[in-house]
Amino acid sequence: MILDEDTGSEIECPICYADEYWRCGHLVASFDRTFGEFSGGALSRCLAEFLAVSDAFEDSDSYHLALIELFQDKGAYLMPGSIIAPGGPGMTSSIKILFAENPLMVVDEALLELRRL
């Protein structure tokens, strides 16, 4: 369950308003900023290629921030607000989640740009 911490409500896809946003086809990726993981959406289709590029960065945090910015540059929408995945003490994660009308195109264009570096 992913929540908007400010409102306490579960998030939905900002494009089609699906409750199960991970199934609607608009999810680009979900970044767990607390535990340094990313997954889901169109990114999962070529996750290995994105992970291979991460070696060029000093730490996973800077890589995640760079990917989020790159996806936004390619047309992804970053969910605003304080998004969290609640858990027990010390287990709640800060989440950054991106959506797009065409998430596969966003991911493909981002990967093309990363390959040029």
CYANA upper distance limits for C-alpha pairs under 8 A (distance plus 0.5 A):
  1 MET  CA     10 GLU  CA      7.42
  1 MET  CA     85 ALA  CA      6.60
  1 MET  CA     86 PRO  CA      7.86
  2 ILE  CA     10 GLU  CA      6.27
  2 ILE  CA     11 ILE  CA      6.71
  2 ILE  CA     83 ILE  CA      7.36
  2 ILE  CA     84 ILE  CA      6.20
  2 ILE  CA     85 ALA  CA      5.21
  2 ILE  CA     86 PRO  CA      7.72
  3 LEU  CA      8 GLY  CA      6.53
  3 LEU  CA      9 SER  CA      6.03
  3 LEU  CA     10 GLU  CA      4.85
  3 LEU  CA     11 ILE  CA      6.07
  3 LEU  CA     83 ILE  CA      6.10
  3 LEU  CA     84 ILE  CA      5.84
  3 LEU  CA     85 ALA  CA      6.82
  3 LEU  CA     86 PRO  CA      8.06
  4 ASP  CA      8 GLY  CA      5.97
  4 ASP  CA      9 SER  CA      6.13
  4 ASP  CA     10 GLU  CA      6.73
  4 ASP  CA     11 ILE  CA      6.72
  4 ASP  CA     81 GLY  CA      7.16
  4 ASP  CA     82 SER  CA      6.28
  4 ASP  CA     83 ILE  CA      5.12
  4 ASP  CA     84 ILE  CA      6.93
  5 GLU  CA      9 SER  CA      8.01
  5 GLU  CA     81 GLY  CA      8.16
  5 GLU  CA     82 SER  CA      5.89
  5 GLU  CA     83 ILE  CA      6.23
  5 GLU  CA     84 ILE  CA      6.74
  6 ASP  CA     81 GLY  CA      7.65
  6 ASP  CA     82 SER  CA      6.94
 10 GLU  CA     19 ASP  CA      8.49
 11 ILE  CA     19 ASP  CA      7.70
 11 ILE  CA     21 TYR  CA      8.45
 12 GLU  CA     17 TYR  CA      5.86
 12 GLU  CA     18 ALA  CA      5.98
 12 GLU  CA     19 ASP  CA      5.30
 12 GLU  CA     20 GLU  CA      7.32
 12 GLU  CA     21 TYR  CA      6.07
 13 CYS  CA     17 TYR  CA      5.06
 13 CYS  CA     18 ALA  CA      5.73
 13 CYS  CA     19 ASP  CA      7.32
 13 CYS  CA     20 GLU  CA      8.22
 13 CYS  CA     21 TYR  CA      5.38
 13 CYS  CA     24 CYS  CA      8.18
 13 CYS  CA     26 HIS  CA      7.78
 13 CYS  CA     27 LEU  CA      8.34
 13 CYS  CA     99 PHE  CA      7.89
 14 PRO  CA     79 MET  CA      8.35
 14 PRO  CA     99 PHE  CA      8.02
 15 ILE  CA     26 HIS  CA      7.77
 15 ILE  CA     99 PHE  CA      8.18
 15 ILE  CA    100 ALA  CA      8.02
 15 ILE  CA    101 GLU  CA      7.57
 16 CYS  CA     24 CYS  CA      8.16
 17 TYR  CA     21 TYR  CA      8.15
 18 ALA  CA     24 CYS  CA      6.93
 20 GLU  CA     24 CYS  CA      7.31
 21 TYR  CA     25 GLY  CA      8.12
 21 TYR  CA     26 HIS  CA      7.85
 21 TYR  CA     27 LEU  CA      7.37
 22 TRP  CA     26 HIS  CA      8.24
 22 TRP  CA     27 LEU  CA      6.62
 22 TRP  CA     40 GLY  CA      7.95
 22 TRP  CA     41 GLY  CA      7.17
 25 GLY  CA     41 GLY  CA      7.95
 25 GLY  CA    103 PRO  CA      8.13
 26 HIS  CA     41 GLY  CA      8.01
 26 HIS  CA     99 PHE  CA      5.80
 26 HIS  CA    100 ALA  CA      5.76
 26 HIS  CA    101 GLU  CA      6.30
 26 HIS  CA    102 ASN  CA      7.07
 26 HIS  CA    103 PRO  CA      6.34
 27 LEU  CA     40 GLY  CA      7.87
 27 LEU  CA     41 GLY  CA      5.13
 27 LEU  CA     42 ALA  CA      7.02
 27 LEU  CA     97 ILE  CA      8.38
 27 LEU  CA     98 LEU  CA      6.72
 27 LEU  CA     99 PHE  CA      5.04
 27 LEU  CA    100 ALA  CA      7.04
 27 LEU  CA    103 PRO  CA      6.84
 28 VAL  CA     40 GLY  CA      7.80
 28 VAL  CA     41 GLY  CA      5.29
 28 VAL  CA     42 ALA  CA      5.46
 28 VAL  CA     43 LEU  CA      6.49
 28 VAL  CA     76 ALA  CA      7.71
 28 VAL  CA     97 ILE  CA      8.22
 28 VAL  CA     98 LEU  CA      5.84
 28 VAL  CA     99 PHE  CA      5.54
 28 VAL  CA    100 ALA  CA      6.91
 28 VAL  CA    103 PRO  CA      5.43
 28 VAL  CA    104 LEU  CA      7.89
 28 VAL  CA    106 VAL  CA      7.99
 28 VAL  CA    107 VAL  CA      7.59
 29 ALA  CA     38 PHE  CA      7.46
 29 ALA  CA     39 SER  CA      6.32
 29 ALA  CA     40 GLY  CA      5.62
 29 ALA  CA     41 GLY  CA      5.42
 29 ALA  CA     42 ALA  CA      7.01
 29 ALA  CA     43 LEU  CA      6.11
 29 ALA  CA     44 SER  CA      8.26
 29 ALA  CA     97 ILE  CA      6.44
 29 ALA  CA     98 LEU  CA      6.05
 29 ALA  CA     99 PHE  CA      7.79
 30 SER  CA     38 PHE  CA      6.10
 30 SER  CA     39 SER  CA      5.97
 30 SER  CA     40 GLY  CA      6.39
 30 SER  CA     41 GLY  CA      7.93
 30 SER  CA     95 ILE  CA      7.37
 30 SER  CA     96 LYS  CA      6.43
 30 SER  CA     97 ILE  CA      4.90
 30 SER  CA     98 LEU  CA      6.98
 31 PHE  CA     36 GLY  CA      7.92
 31 PHE  CA     37 GLU  CA      6.46
 31 PHE  CA     38 PHE  CA      4.80
 31 PHE  CA     39 SER  CA      7.13
 31 PHE  CA     64 HIS  CA      7.78
 31 PHE  CA     95 ILE  CA      6.07
 31 PHE  CA     96 LYS  CA      5.51
 31 PHE  CA     97 ILE  CA      6.59
 32 ASP  CA     36 GLY  CA      6.12
 32 ASP  CA     37 GLU  CA      5.58
 32 ASP  CA     38 PHE  CA      6.38
 32 ASP  CA     93 SER  CA      6.74
 32 ASP  CA     94 SER  CA      6.50
 32 ASP  CA     95 ILE  CA      5.26
 32 ASP  CA     96 LYS  CA      7.11
 33 ARG  CA     37 GLU  CA      7.46
 33 ARG  CA     61 ASP  CA      7.84
 33 ARG  CA     64 HIS  CA      8.39
 33 ARG  CA     93 SER  CA      7.32
 33 ARG  CA     94 SER  CA      5.87
 33 ARG  CA     95 ILE  CA      6.23
 33 ARG  CA     96 LYS  CA      7.49
 34 THR  CA     92 THR  CA      8.47
 34 THR  CA     93 SER  CA      5.61
 34 THR  CA     94 SER  CA      6.03
 34 THR  CA     95 ILE  CA      8.15
 35 PHE  CA     93 SER  CA      7.57
 36 GLY  CA     60 SER  CA      6.78
 36 GLY  CA     61 ASP  CA      7.04
 36 GLY  CA     64 HIS  CA      8.31
 38 PHE  CA     64 HIS  CA      8.47
 39 SER  CA     43 LEU  CA      7.16
 39 SER  CA     44 SER  CA      6.43
 39 SER  CA     47 LEU  CA      8.26
 40 GLY  CA     44 SER  CA      5.82
 41 GLY  CA     45 ARG  CA      8.31
 41 GLY  CA    103 PRO  CA      8.21
 42 ALA  CA     46 CYS  CA      8.33
 42 ALA  CA    103 PRO  CA      6.29
 42 ALA  CA    104 LEU  CA      5.90
 42 ALA  CA    107 VAL  CA      7.06
 43 LEU  CA     47 LEU  CA      6.20
 43 LEU  CA    104 LEU  CA      8.35
 43 LEU  CA    107 VAL  CA      6.69
 46 CYS  CA     50 PHE  CA      7.28
 47 LEU  CA     51 LEU  CA      6.64
 48 ALA  CA     52 ALA  CA      6.67
 49 GLU  CA     53 VAL  CA      7.19
 49 GLU  CA    111 LEU  CA      8.41
 50 PHE  CA     54 SER  CA      7.16
 50 PHE  CA    111 LEU  CA      7.73
 51 LEU  CA     55 ASP  CA      8.12
 53 VAL  CA    114 LEU  CA      7.94
 54 SER  CA     60 SER  CA      7.62
 54 SER  CA     63 TYR  CA      6.73
 57 PHE  CA     62 SER  CA      7.29
 57 PHE  CA     63 TYR  CA      6.43
 58 GLU  CA     62 SER  CA      7.58
 58 GLU  CA     63 TYR  CA      8.42
 59 ASP  CA     63 TYR  CA      7.03
 60 SER  CA     64 HIS  CA      6.53
 61 ASP  CA     65 LEU  CA      6.79
 62 SER  CA     66 ALA  CA      6.61
 63 TYR  CA     67 LEU  CA      6.60
 64 HIS  CA     68 ILE  CA      6.60
 65 LEU  CA     69 GLU  CA      6.72
 66 ALA  CA     70 LEU  CA      6.54
 67 LEU  CA     71 PHE  CA      6.50
 68 ILE  CA     72 GLN  CA      6.70
 68 ILE  CA     78 LEU  CA      8.45
 68 ILE  CA     98 LEU  CA      8.35
 69 GLU  CA     73 ASP  CA      6.65
 70 LEU  CA     74 LYS  CA      6.82
 70 LEU  CA    110 ALA  CA      6.80
 71 PHE  CA     75 GLY  CA      6.97
 71 PHE  CA     76 ALA  CA      5.89
 71 PHE  CA     98 LEU  CA      8.43
 71 PHE  CA    106 VAL  CA      6.79
 71 PHE  CA    107 VAL  CA      7.49
 71 PHE  CA    110 ALA  CA      6.79
 72 GLN  CA     76 ALA  CA      4.94
 72 GLN  CA     77 TYR  CA      6.63
 72 GLN  CA     78 LEU  CA      7.49
 74 LYS  CA    106 VAL  CA      5.87
 74 LYS  CA    109 GLU  CA      7.25
 74 LYS  CA    110 ALA  CA      7.18
 75 GLY  CA    100 ALA  CA      7.17
 75 GLY  CA    106 VAL  CA      6.87
 76 ALA  CA     98 LEU  CA      6.44
 76 ALA  CA     99 PHE  CA      5.95
 76 ALA  CA    100 ALA  CA      5.27
 76 ALA  CA    103 PRO  CA      7.86
 76 ALA  CA    106 VAL  CA      7.19
 77 TYR  CA     98 LEU  CA      5.85
 77 TYR  CA     99 PHE  CA      5.63
 77 TYR  CA    100 ALA  CA      6.49
 78 LEU  CA     96 LYS  CA      7.57
 78 LEU  CA     97 ILE  CA      6.45
 78 LEU  CA     98 LEU  CA      5.04
 78 LEU  CA     99 PHE  CA      7.14
 79 MET  CA     83 ILE  CA      8.40
 79 MET  CA     96 LYS  CA      7.42
 79 MET  CA     97 ILE  CA      6.21
 79 MET  CA     98 LEU  CA      6.52
 79 MET  CA     99 PHE  CA      8.06
 82 SER  CA     94 SER  CA      7.89
 82 SER  CA     95 ILE  CA      8.29
 83 ILE  CA     94 SER  CA      6.57
 83 ILE  CA     95 ILE  CA      5.74
 83 ILE  CA     96 LYS  CA      7.17
 84 ILE  CA     92 THR  CA      7.26
 84 ILE  CA     93 SER  CA      5.93
 84 ILE  CA     94 SER  CA      5.15
 84 ILE  CA     95 ILE  CA      5.69
 85 ALA  CA     92 THR  CA      6.15
 85 ALA  CA     93 SER  CA      5.57
 85 ALA  CA     94 SER  CA      7.12
 85 ALA  CA     95 ILE  CA      7.24
 86 PRO  CA     91 MET  CA      7.62
 86 PRO  CA     92 THR  CA      4.95
 86 PRO  CA     93 SER  CA      6.98
 87 GLY  CA     91 MET  CA      5.25
 87 GLY  CA     92 THR  CA      4.96
 87 GLY  CA     93 SER  CA      8.06
 88 GLY  CA     92 THR  CA      7.02
 99 PHE  CA    103 PRO  CA      7.27
100 ALA  CA    106 VAL  CA      7.94
102 ASN  CA    106 VAL  CA      7.13
103 PRO  CA    107 VAL  CA      6.70
104 LEU  CA    108 ASP  CA      6.52
105 MET  CA    109 GLU  CA      6.51
106 VAL  CA    110 ALA  CA      6.63
107 VAL  CA    111 LEU  CA      6.59
108 ASP  CA    112 LEU  CA      6.72
109 GLU  CA    113 GLU  CA      6.84
110 ALA  CA    114 LEU  CA      6.74
111 LEU  CA    115 ARG  CA      6.67
112 LEU  CA    116 ARG  CA      7.09
113 GLU  CA    117 LEU  CA      7.45
